[in-house]
């Protein structure tokens, strides 16, 4: 027994000795030993040496490289950690600085770069493409040109660079007059750019040169932490759900990553991808030109079965944590993932300015866009100024969307497409013109503040999968009939006289009069033109009262100003539980926690405990009376 104890102690001690901390510095050298006094020069060099338990600490400066880790960790407690040194700003860029510009005319300059400069990937030869991508009749290269950190607008002809025309339909018309165009032959790539009044040889001009920043070239690299970096300017490709999805940070079909405390910006397509790999299909619809009788729906079903055969389950894939990141200026998504985001937690992220240039379009665009977010928790995020805020598409089951702040998203805050549930949307603040679009069933909407329109409709033409509870074991496929939703204890606000009865986007739950499956509605309050469904019970309708909801930003903080009048007083509603919500009809599954235990919606947006006997309607427990100003971020 004594010898056994000594052996265990030795093994534990040896494990601690083996774990190393490698240092990287812009003043280092990859021939050094990686110690603090003798750091490496590149992060990727250190990434080839690390084993489970090791830490890579990167010191202040700008690193222009791609990190392709050779190994991952072994468990959640024995990870490989990549971190910025405490208190130091570390930038990792997918771009290179370009000088030697020659002046042409009208603010336009020209530079010629040998193709050898780009190595094995030239973003000015590669164009964006893939399933559900809409190129709007022109070529879009994956490359990008940046002037002092701000991206220019690619044009399809040189004349449109020399004589730019402002796009007054977007948020930055003046910015759209800063333009670029490229041509490549077998030897060189030439770029023309209109820098307006700026001399590019006296400013910082960068061009995207790498397809990603942090991405393992093979699956099986698990339990990695990426913390505290500024990551930007990669030439990322369109991330269709039927394709290999490669953002600036991309998990590549692995498990257990933590992506935290980073600033992620200026990706040509996506910031973070938690998606699938290439072997189970890569843009299969676009590449299947011979089968004219088949559509994208069938192709994605085939990919889903391929993924299941490739080991898609909780033991192998997902369970990522993405938290406390700031993500902006990406033209497809802030975060996306096809099946690889299952069992994950997405929390406390600030995501904004997604798809603002509007040069291309497609069906995979949003602040967050997930397919198969099984048991994924999306909570306490701030998502605004995106085309779509949150888009949950296909196989949203066991998912909970809780205590998020949405505003100024011009299509809608939340879009739920062809899901069978169960999923929960609770304690959210939804302030955009359209709050909820649902082409799904089996949802529970609880204690939300809904200040925009609600649109519900069926889809009888697409068969989409559902699963056994809390797993990826597919039960069957079926269509969306509409209904089977629950709405309890929400606040709905209309637009007063501007609330249109003819619009398909109704304020309140009037649209649910057309639901085919049963719905359950109780405890809701309707203000200022928002209307209840005929299926609602125990509601208050104060159509004349305007709560005057307004979101005010003061520095990094957001304050919600509103007046809820007296409608919340003397309201008798109940705490919502798994028992009350019942089961989603199609999957026959309970509305419960990811571990299968019963849930209780007993805390509010702020995490404050709700009254057990008479909780407040809406996301705030006992918010106060009269004019309120609540700090919501």
C-alpha positions as CSV (number, residue, x, y, z in Angstrom):
1,X,0.0,0.0,0.0
2,X,2.8,2.4,0.9
3,X,4.5,1.7,-2.5
4,X,1.2,2.3,-4.3
5,X,0.8,5.7,-2.6
6,X,4.4,6.7,-3.5
7,X,3.7,5.7,-7.1
8,X,0.5,7.8,-7.2
9,X,2.3,10.8,-5.7
10,X,5.2,10.4,-8.2
11,X,2.8,10.3,-11.2
12,X,0.9,13.4,-10.0
13,X,4.1,15.2,-9.3
14,X,5.6,14.2,-12.7
15,X,2.4,15.4,-14.4
16,X,2.9,18.8,-12.8
17,X,6.5,19.0,-13.7
18,X,5.9,18.1,-17.4
19,X,3.4,21.0,-17.8
20,X,5.2,24.0,-19.2
21,X,4.6,27.7,-19.8
22,X,5.9,29.0,-23.1
23,X,6.4,32.7,-23.7
24,X,6.1,34.5,-27.1
25,X,7.2,38.0,-27.8
26,X,7.6,40.2,-30.9
27,X,11.3,40.6,-29.8
28,X,11.7,36.8,-29.4
29,X,13.2,34.2,-31.7
30,X,11.9,30.7,-32.5
31,X,15.4,29.4,-31.9
32,X,15.0,30.3,-28.2
33,X,13.8,27.9,-25.5
34,X,10.4,29.7,-25.0
35,X,11.2,30.8,-21.4
36,X,10.3,34.2,-20.1
37,X,13.9,35.5,-20.6
38,X,14.2,33.8,-24.0
39,X,10.7,33.8,-25.7
40,X,9.7,32.5,-29.0
41,X,8.9,34.9,-31.9
42,X,5.7,33.2,-33.2
43,X,2.7,31.7,-31.5
44,X,2.4,28.9,-34.1
45,X,5.9,27.7,-33.3
46,X,4.9,27.3,-29.6
47,X,1.7,25.7,-30.8
48,X,3.7,22.8,-32.3
49,X,5.4,22.1,-29.0
50,X,2.6,22.2,-26.5
51,X,1.0,19.2,-24.9
52,X,-2.0,18.8,-22.5
53,X,-1.6,21.1,-19.5
54,X,0.7,23.6,-21.2
55,X,0.2,27.3,-21.3
56,X,1.3,29.7,-24.1
57,X,1.6,33.3,-22.8
58,X,1.8,35.9,-25.6
59,X,3.3,39.4,-24.9
60,X,2.3,42.7,-26.3
61,X,2.6,43.4,-30.0
62,X,1.1,42.5,-33.4
63,X,1.5,39.0,-34.7
64,X,0.7,38.3,-38.3
65,X,0.3,34.6,-38.5
66,X,-2.0,31.6,-38.5
67,X,-2.0,29.4,-35.5
68,X,-2.5,25.7,-36.4
69,X,-2.2,23.8,-33.1
70,X,-0.7,20.3,-33.3
71,X,-2.4,19.0,-30.2
72,X,-5.2,19.8,-27.8
73,X,-5.8,19.1,-24.2
74,X,-7.0,15.9,-22.6
75,X,-9.9,17.1,-20.5
76,X,-11.6,20.3,-19.1
77,X,-9.0,20.4,-16.3
78,X,-6.0,19.5,-18.5
79,X,-6.3,22.0,-21.4
80,X,-3.8,23.8,-23.6
81,X,-4.2,27.5,-22.9
82,X,-3.3,30.4,-25.3
83,X,-3.5,33.7,-23.4
84,X,-2.5,37.3,-23.7
85,X,-0.1,38.3,-21.0
86,X,-2.0,40.1,-18.2
87,X,-2.4,43.8,-18.9
88,X,-0.8,43.6,-22.4
89,X,-2.5,44.2,-25.7
90,X,-1.8,41.3,-28.1
91,X,-3.1,41.6,-31.7
92,X,-3.2,38.6,-34.0
93,X,-4.0,39.6,-37.6
94,X,-4.8,37.7,-40.8
95,X,-3.4,40.7,-42.8
96,X,-0.1,42.1,-43.9
97,X,1.1,45.7,-44.2
98,X,1.4,46.9,-47.8
99,X,3.5,49.9,-48.9
100,X,4.8,51.2,-52.2
101,X,1.5,52.5,-53.5
102,X,1.6,54.6,-56.7
103,X,-0.8,57.4,-57.3
104,X,-3.2,57.2,-60.2
105,X,-6.1,59.7,-60.1
106,X,-9.1,60.9,-58.2
107,X,-7.7,59.6,-54.9
108,X,-7.0,56.2,-56.4
109,X,-3.6,54.4,-55.9
110,X,-2.2,51.2,-57.2
111,X,0.1,48.5,-55.9
112,X,1.4,45.3,-57.5
113,X,2.2,42.4,-55.3
114,X,3.9,39.2,-56.5
115,X,1.7,36.1,-56.0
116,X,4.5,34.5,-54.1
117,X,3.9,37.0,-51.3
118,X,0.7,35.1,-50.4
119,X,2.2,31.6,-50.3
120,X,-0.3,28.8,-51.0
121,X,-3.4,31.0,-50.6
122,X,-4.2,34.2,-52.5
123,X,-7.4,35.9,-51.3
124,X,-7.4,38.0,-54.5
125,X,-7.8,34.9,-56.6
126,X,-10.2,33.2,-54.3
127,X,-13.9,34.3,-54.4
128,X,-16.6,33.9,-51.9
129,X,-19.0,31.1,-52.7
130,X,-21.0,28.3,-51.2
131,X,-24.5,27.0,-50.5
132,X,-27.1,29.7,-49.9
133,X,-24.7,32.4,-50.8
134,X,-26.1,35.3,-52.9
135,X,-23.3,37.2,-54.7
136,X,-25.7,39.6,-56.2
137,X,-24.5,39.2,-59.7
138,X,-20.8,39.9,-59.2
139,X,-17.5,38.5,-57.8
140,X,-16.5,39.0,-54.2
141,X,-13.0,38.1,-53.2
142,X,-12.2,36.8,-49.8
143,X,-9.5,39.4,-49.5
144,X,-10.0,42.9,-48.0
145,X,-8.2,46.2,-47.9
146,X,-7.9,48.2,-44.7
147,X,-7.0,51.9,-44.2
148,X,-6.1,52.7,-40.6
149,X,-8.1,49.6,-39.5
150,X,-11.2,50.3,-41.4
151,X,-12.2,48.1,-44.3
152,X,-12.8,49.5,-47.8
153,X,-15.5,48.4,-50.2
154,X,-14.6,46.0,-53.0
155,X,-16.0,47.0,-56.5
156,X,-16.5,44.9,-59.6
157,X,-14.8,47.4,-62.0
158,X,-11.9,49.8,-61.8
159,X,-14.2,52.6,-62.9
160,X,-16.3,52.2,-59.8
161,X,-13.1,52.7,-57.7
162,X,-12.0,55.8,-59.6
163,X,-15.5,57.2,-59.6
164,X,-17.1,55.9,-56.5
165,X,-20.8,56.4,-55.7
166,X,-22.0,56.5,-52.1
167,X,-24.5,53.8,-51.1
168,X,-27.1,55.7,-49.2
169,X,-29.0,52.6,-48.2
170,X,-26.4,51.5,-45.6
171,X,-25.3,52.8,-42.3
172,X,-22.0,54.3,-43.6
173,X,-22.6,56.0,-47.0
174,X,-19.3,58.0,-46.7
175,X,-17.3,54.9,-45.9
176,X,-18.7,53.2,-49.1
177,X,-16.7,55.7,-51.2
178,X,-13.5,54.2,-50.0
179,X,-13.2,51.4,-52.6
180,X,-10.9,48.8,-54.1
181,X,-10.6,46.5,-57.1
182,X,-8.1,43.7,-58.0
183,X,-6.8,41.7,-60.9
184,X,-4.5,38.7,-60.8
185,X,-2.5,36.8,-63.4
186,X,-0.1,33.9,-63.0
187,X,2.6,36.1,-61.6
188,X,1.2,39.2,-59.8
189,X,-1.8,40.6,-58.1
190,X,-2.6,44.3,-58.7
191,X,-4.8,46.2,-56.3
192,X,-6.3,49.7,-57.0
193,X,-7.8,51.5,-54.0
194,X,-9.5,54.9,-53.6
195,X,-8.2,56.3,-50.3
196,X,-9.9,59.7,-50.9
197,X,-7.8,62.4,-49.3
198,X,-5.3,60.0,-47.6
199,X,-1.8,59.1,-48.8
200,X,-1.5,55.3,-48.3
201,X,2.2,55.5,-48.0
202,X,1.8,57.7,-44.9
203,X,-1.0,55.7,-43.3
204,X,-1.4,52.1,-42.1
205,X,-2.7,50.1,-45.1
206,X,-3.2,46.3,-44.6
207,X,-4.6,43.6,-46.9
208,X,-6.0,40.3,-45.7
209,X,-3.6,37.5,-46.5
210,X,-4.7,34.4,-44.6
211,X,-7.9,32.5,-44.6
212,X,-8.1,32.2,-40.8
213,X,-6.2,33.2,-37.7
214,X,-6.7,30.3,-35.2
215,X,-7.7,27.0,-36.8
216,X,-6.4,23.4,-36.4
217,X,-6.0,21.8,-39.8
218,X,-7.4,18.6,-38.5
219,X,-10.2,17.5,-36.1
220,X,-9.4,15.9,-32.8
221,X,-7.8,19.0,-31.2
222,X,-9.9,19.3,-28.1
223,X,-9.9,21.3,-24.9
224,X,-8.2,24.5,-26.0
225,X,-8.6,27.9,-24.4
226,X,-8.1,31.2,-26.3
227,X,-8.1,34.2,-24.0
228,X,-7.5,37.9,-24.1
229,X,-6.5,38.5,-27.7
230,X,-7.4,41.1,-30.4
231,X,-8.0,39.0,-33.5
232,X,-8.9,40.6,-36.9
233,X,-8.6,40.9,-40.7
234,X,-8.7,37.4,-42.0
235,X,-9.9,36.5,-45.5
236,X,-12.6,34.0,-44.3
237,X,-14.8,32.0,-46.6
238,X,-18.6,31.8,-46.6
239,X,-19.7,29.3,-43.8
240,X,-22.6,27.4,-45.2
241,X,-24.1,24.7,-42.9
242,X,-23.3,22.1,-45.5
243,X,-19.6,23.2,-45.7
244,X,-16.4,23.2,-43.7
245,X,-16.9,26.3,-41.6
246,X,-13.8,28.4,-41.1
247,X,-14.0,31.7,-39.2
248,X,-11.1,33.7,-37.8
249,X,-11.3,31.4,-34.8
250,X,-12.6,28.0,-35.7
251,X,-12.9,24.9,-33.6
252,X,-12.9,22.4,-36.5
253,X,-15.3,19.8,-35.3
254,X,-13.8,19.5,-31.8
255,X,-14.9,19.5,-28.2
256,X,-14.5,21.6,-25.1
257,X,-12.9,24.9,-26.4
258,X,-13.2,28.0,-24.3
259,X,-13.0,31.3,-26.3
260,X,-13.1,34.1,-23.9
261,X,-12.3,37.8,-23.3
262,X,-11.2,38.5,-26.9
263,X,-12.0,41.3,-29.3
264,X,-12.8,39.8,-32.7
265,X,-13.4,42.1,-35.7
266,X,-13.2,42.6,-39.4
267,X,-13.7,39.1,-40.8
268,X,-14.7,39.0,-44.4
269,X,-17.3,36.4,-43.4
270,X,-17.4,35.0,-39.8
271,X,-15.7,35.8,-36.6
272,X,-16.0,32.5,-34.7
273,X,-17.2,29.2,-36.2
274,X,-18.1,26.2,-34.1
275,X,-19.0,24.2,-37.2
276,X,-18.5,21.0,-39.1
277,X,-15.6,19.7,-41.0
278,X,-15.2,19.1,-44.8
279,X,-15.4,15.3,-44.9
280,X,-19.1,15.1,-44.3
281,X,-19.8,17.4,-47.2
282,X,-18.6,20.8,-48.5
283,X,-21.2,23.0,-50.3
284,X,-22.9,19.8,-51.5
285,X,-25.9,21.6,-53.0
286,X,-23.8,24.0,-55.1
287,X,-21.6,21.1,-56.3
288,X,-24.5,18.8,-57.1
289,X,-25.6,20.4,-60.4
290,X,-26.8,17.2,-62.0
291,X,-29.8,16.6,-59.7
292,X,-32.2,19.3,-60.7
293,X,-35.1,17.7,-58.8
294,X,-33.3,18.1,-55.4
295,X,-33.0,21.1,-53.2
296,X,-31.0,22.4,-50.4
297,X,-33.2,20.9,-47.8
298,X,-32.5,17.3,-49.0
299,X,-28.8,18.1,-49.2
300,X,-28.6,19.2,-45.6
301,X,-30.5,16.2,-44.4
302,X,-27.9,14.0,-46.2
303,X,-25.1,16.0,-44.5
304,X,-26.8,15.5,-41.1
305,X,-26.8,11.8,-41.6
306,X,-23.1,12.0,-42.7
307,X,-22.3,13.9,-39.5
308,X,-24.1,11.4,-37.3
309,X,-22.0,8.6,-38.9
310,X,-18.9,10.7,-38.2
311,X,-19.4,10.6,-34.5
312,X,-21.6,13.6,-33.8
313,X,-22.6,13.2,-30.1
314,X,-22.0,14.8,-26.8
315,X,-19.0,12.7,-26.0
316,X,-17.1,13.9,-29.1
317,X,-18.3,17.2,-30.3
318,X,-19.3,20.6,-29.0
319,X,-19.6,21.6,-25.3
320,X,-17.8,24.8,-26.1
321,X,-17.9,28.0,-24.0
322,X,-17.8,31.3,-25.8
323,X,-17.9,34.2,-23.3
324,X,-17.1,37.8,-22.6
325,X,-16.0,38.5,-26.2
326,X,-16.6,41.7,-28.2
327,X,-17.3,40.8,-31.9
328,X,-18.0,43.3,-34.6
329,X,-17.5,44.2,-38.3
330,X,-18.1,40.8,-39.8
331,X,-20.1,40.4,-43.0
332,X,-21.7,37.0,-42.4
333,X,-21.8,36.2,-38.7
334,X,-20.3,37.0,-35.4
335,X,-20.6,33.4,-34.3
336,X,-21.9,30.5,-36.4
337,X,-21.9,26.8,-36.2
338,X,-23.5,23.9,-38.0
339,X,-24.0,21.0,-35.5
340,X,-20.7,21.8,-33.8
341,X,-22.3,24.3,-31.4
342,X,-24.4,21.6,-29.7
343,X,-24.2,21.4,-25.9
344,X,-22.4,24.8,-25.8
345,X,-22.7,27.9,-23.7
346,X,-22.7,31.3,-25.4
347,X,-22.7,34.1,-22.8
348,X,-21.9,37.7,-22.0
349,X,-20.8,38.5,-25.6
350,X,-21.2,41.9,-27.2
351,X,-22.0,41.3,-30.9
352,X,-22.7,44.2,-33.3
353,X,-22.2,45.6,-36.8
354,X,-22.7,42.3,-38.5
355,X,-23.6,42.5,-42.3
356,X,-23.4,46.3,-42.4
357,X,-21.7,46.7,-45.7
358,X,-24.4,44.7,-47.5
359,X,-22.4,44.0,-50.6
360,X,-23.5,40.3,-50.7
361,X,-26.3,38.4,-49.0
362,X,-27.4,34.9,-48.2
363,X,-29.3,32.6,-45.9
364,X,-26.6,32.2,-43.3
365,X,-26.2,35.8,-41.9
366,X,-26.7,36.9,-38.3
367,X,-25.1,38.1,-35.1
368,X,-25.4,34.4,-34.1
369,X,-26.4,31.7,-36.6
370,X,-26.6,28.1,-35.4
371,X,-27.9,24.9,-36.9
372,X,-28.7,22.2,-34.4
373,X,-28.1,24.1,-31.2
374,X,-29.0,21.1,-29.1
375,X,-29.0,21.9,-25.4
376,X,-27.1,25.1,-26.2
377,X,-27.5,27.9,-23.7
378,X,-27.4,31.5,-25.2
379,X,-27.6,34.0,-22.4
380,X,-26.7,37.5,-21.3
381,X,-25.5,38.6,-24.7
382,X,-25.9,42.1,-26.2
383,X,-26.7,41.8,-29.9
384,X,-27.5,44.9,-32.0
385,X,-27.0,46.6,-35.4
386,X,-27.0,43.2,-37.2
387,X,-29.2,42.2,-40.1
388,X,-30.5,39.4,-38.0
389,X,-29.8,39.2,-34.3
390,X,-30.1,35.5,-33.5
391,X,-31.0,32.9,-36.1
392,X,-31.7,29.3,-34.8
393,X,-32.1,27.2,-37.8
394,X,-33.0,23.4,-37.9
395,X,-32.8,21.1,-34.9
396,X,-33.1,23.7,-32.1
397,X,-33.9,21.3,-29.2
398,X,-33.3,21.7,-25.5
399,X,-32.0,25.2,-26.4
400,X,-32.5,28.1,-24.0
401,X,-32.2,31.8,-25.0
402,X,-32.2,33.7,-21.8
403,X,-31.6,37.3,-20.5
404,X,-30.2,38.7,-23.8
405,X,-30.5,42.3,-24.9
406,X,-31.5,42.8,-28.6
407,X,-32.0,46.1,-30.4
408,X,-31.6,47.9,-33.7
409,X,-31.5,44.6,-35.7
410,X,-33.2,45.5,-39.0
411,X,-34.7,42.1,-40.0
412,X,-35.5,40.8,-36.5
413,X,-34.1,40.0,-33.1
414,X,-34.8,36.3,-33.1
415,X,-35.6,34.0,-36.0
416,X,-36.5,30.4,-35.3
417,X,-36.6,28.4,-38.5
418,X,-38.1,24.9,-38.9
419,X,-37.5,23.6,-35.4
420,X,-39.7,21.2,-33.5
421,X,-38.5,22.1,-30.0
422,X,-38.6,22.0,-27.1
423,X,-36.8,25.4,-26.8
424,X,-37.1,28.2,-24.3
425,X,-36.9,32.0,-24.9
426,X,-37.1,33.7,-21.5
427,X,-36.3,37.1,-19.8
428,X,-35.1,38.7,-23.0
429,X,-35.3,42.4,-24.0
430,X,-36.4,42.5,-27.6
431,X,-36.5,46.1,-29.0
432,X,-36.1,45.9,-32.8
433,X,-38.9,46.6,-35.2
434,X,-39.5,42.9,-35.5
435,X,-38.8,41.0,-32.3
436,X,-39.7,37.3,-33.2
437,X,-40.1,35.5,-36.4
438,X,-40.9,31.8,-35.9
439,X,-41.4,29.2,-38.5
440,X,-41.1,26.6,-35.8
441,X,-43.2,24.9,-33.1
442,X,-42.6,23.6,-29.6
443,X,-41.3,26.9,-28.1
444,X,-41.9,28.5,-24.7
445,X,-41.7,32.3,-24.6
446,X,-41.6,33.4,-21.0
447,X,-41.2,36.8,-19.2
448,X,-39.9,38.6,-22.2
449,X,-40.2,42.3,-23.1
450,X,-41.4,42.3,-26.7
451,X,-41.4,45.8,-28.2
452,X,-41.5,44.7,-31.9
453,X,-43.7,42.7,-34.1
454,X,-44.2,38.9,-33.9
455,X,-44.6,36.7,-37.1
456,X,-45.6,33.0,-37.0
457,X,-46.2,30.8,-40.0
458,X,-46.0,27.1,-40.9
459,X,-43.7,25.3,-43.4
460,X,-45.4,22.2,-44.8
461,X,-42.8,21.6,-47.5
462,X,-39.7,20.9,-45.5
463,X,-39.0,17.8,-43.4
464,X,-36.6,18.6,-40.6
465,X,-35.1,16.3,-37.9
466,X,-35.8,16.0,-34.2
467,X,-34.0,13.9,-31.6
468,X,-34.4,11.9,-28.5
469,X,-34.1,14.3,-25.5
470,X,-30.7,15.7,-24.8
471,X,-28.9,13.8,-27.5
472,X,-28.1,13.6,-31.2
473,X,-29.9,10.4,-31.6
474,X,-32.4,11.2,-34.4
475,X,-36.0,10.2,-33.8
476,X,-37.6,11.2,-37.1
477,X,-38.2,14.0,-39.5
478,X,-41.4,16.0,-40.1
479,X,-42.8,19.3,-41.3
480,X,-43.8,22.4,-39.4
481,X,-47.6,22.6,-38.8
482,X,-47.5,25.8,-36.6
483,X,-48.4,26.2,-33.0
484,X,-47.5,24.0,-30.0
485,X,-46.0,27.2,-28.5
486,X,-46.4,28.6,-24.9
487,X,-46.4,32.3,-24.1
488,X,-46.5,33.1,-20.4
489,X,-45.9,36.4,-18.5
490,X,-44.6,38.5,-21.4
491,X,-45.0,42.2,-22.0
492,X,-46.0,43.1,-25.6
493,X,-45.8,46.7,-26.9
494,X,-47.2,47.9,-30.2
495,X,-46.8,51.2,-32.1
496,X,-50.1,52.8,-31.2
497,X,-51.9,54.2,-34.3
498,X,-49.0,53.0,-36.5
499,X,-49.8,49.3,-35.6
500,X,-51.0,47.9,-38.9
501,X,-53.8,45.3,-38.8
502,X,-53.0,44.2,-42.4
503,X,-49.3,43.5,-41.9
504,X,-48.2,39.9,-41.5
505,X,-46.0,41.2,-38.7
506,X,-48.5,41.6,-35.8
507,X,-47.7,43.4,-32.5
508,X,-48.6,40.9,-29.8
509,X,-50.0,37.4,-30.4
510,X,-52.8,38.1,-32.8
511,X,-51.0,36.1,-35.5
512,X,-51.4,32.9,-33.4
513,X,-55.1,32.9,-34.2
514,X,-54.0,31.0,-37.3
515,X,-52.0,28.4,-35.5
516,X,-53.0,24.8,-36.3
517,X,-51.6,23.0,-33.2
518,X,-52.8,24.0,-29.7
519,X,-51.1,26.9,-28.0
520,X,-51.0,28.0,-24.3
521,X,-51.0,31.7,-23.4
522,X,-51.6,33.3,-20.0
523,X,-50.4,36.1,-17.8
524,X,-49.4,38.4,-20.7
525,X,-49.8,42.2,-20.8
526,X,-50.5,44.1,-24.1
527,X,-49.7,47.8,-24.4
528,X,-50.2,50.5,-27.1
529,X,-51.8,48.6,-29.9
530,X,-50.4,45.2,-29.3
531,X,-53.2,42.6,-29.4
532,X,-53.7,39.2,-27.7
533,X,-54.6,36.1,-29.5
534,X,-58.1,34.8,-29.1
535,X,-56.4,31.8,-27.4
536,X,-54.9,33.9,-24.7
537,X,-56.4,33.9,-21.1
538,X,-55.8,35.9,-18.0
539,X,-54.3,38.8,-19.9
540,X,-54.4,42.6,-19.6
541,X,-54.9,44.7,-22.6
542,X,-54.1,48.4,-22.1
543,X,-54.2,49.5,-25.7
544,X,-54.1,53.2,-25.0
545,X,-51.1,53.2,-22.8
546,X,-47.6,54.0,-24.2
547,X,-44.8,52.7,-22.1
548,X,-42.4,55.0,-24.1
549,X,-39.7,52.4,-24.2
550,X,-36.3,53.8,-25.1
551,X,-32.7,52.4,-25.0
552,X,-30.1,54.9,-24.0
553,X,-26.3,54.2,-24.3
554,X,-24.0,56.0,-22.0
555,X,-20.4,55.0,-22.7
556,X,-20.2,51.2,-22.4
557,X,-23.5,51.0,-20.5
558,X,-27.0,50.6,-21.7
559,X,-30.1,51.9,-19.9
560,X,-33.7,51.0,-20.6
561,X,-36.1,53.8,-20.0
562,X,-39.8,52.9,-19.8
563,X,-43.0,53.4,-17.8
564,X,-45.2,50.3,-17.2
565,X,-48.0,52.3,-15.6
566,X,-50.2,50.4,-13.2
567,X,-50.8,47.2,-15.3
568,X,-48.2,45.2,-13.4
569,X,-49.9,45.9,-10.1
570,X,-52.2,43.3,-8.6
571,X,-51.3,40.9,-11.4
572,X,-51.7,37.2,-10.4
573,X,-49.3,35.0,-12.3
574,X,-47.3,32.0,-11.4
575,X,-43.8,30.8,-11.6
576,X,-43.3,28.8,-14.8
577,X,-42.0,25.3,-14.4
578,X,-41.3,22.1,-16.4
579,X,-44.6,20.7,-15.1
580,X,-46.6,23.7,-16.4
581,X,-44.9,23.7,-19.8
582,X,-45.6,20.1,-20.5
583,X,-44.0,18.4,-23.5
584,X,-43.3,19.6,-27.0
585,X,-45.8,17.6,-29.2
586,X,-43.5,16.4,-32.0
587,X,-40.4,15.1,-30.0
588,X,-42.6,14.3,-27.0
589,X,-39.9,15.9,-24.9
590,X,-40.1,18.0,-21.7
591,X,-39.0,21.7,-21.3
592,X,-36.2,21.0,-18.8
593,X,-32.6,21.6,-18.1
594,X,-29.8,20.2,-20.3
595,X,-29.1,17.5,-17.6
596,X,-32.7,16.4,-17.7
597,X,-33.7,17.9,-14.3
598,X,-36.9,20.0,-14.0
599,X,-36.5,23.7,-14.5
600,X,-38.1,26.7,-12.8
601,X,-38.1,30.2,-14.3
602,X,-37.5,31.8,-10.9
603,X,-34.9,34.4,-11.6
604,X,-35.2,37.6,-13.7
605,X,-33.1,39.3,-16.4
606,X,-30.7,40.5,-13.7
607,X,-30.5,37.2,-11.9
608,X,-32.7,38.4,-9.0
609,X,-35.0,35.9,-7.4
610,X,-38.6,36.0,-8.4
611,X,-41.5,35.8,-5.9
612,X,-42.7,32.3,-5.5
613,X,-46.3,33.3,-5.0
614,X,-46.7,36.3,-7.4
615,X,-43.8,36.9,-9.8
616,X,-43.7,40.1,-11.9
617,X,-44.7,39.9,-15.6
618,X,-41.9,40.7,-18.0
619,X,-38.1,40.3,-17.5
620,X,-37.7,42.4,-14.4
621,X,-38.8,41.4,-10.9
622,X,-40.4,44.3,-9.1
623,X,-38.9,47.0,-11.4
624,X,-40.6,49.9,-9.6
625,X,-43.3,52.3,-10.5
626,X,-43.6,55.2,-12.8
627,X,-40.8,56.3,-15.1
628,X,-37.9,53.8,-14.8
629,X,-34.3,53.8,-15.9
630,X,-32.8,50.4,-15.6
631,X,-29.2,49.5,-16.4
632,X,-29.4,46.5,-18.7
633,X,-25.8,46.3,-19.9
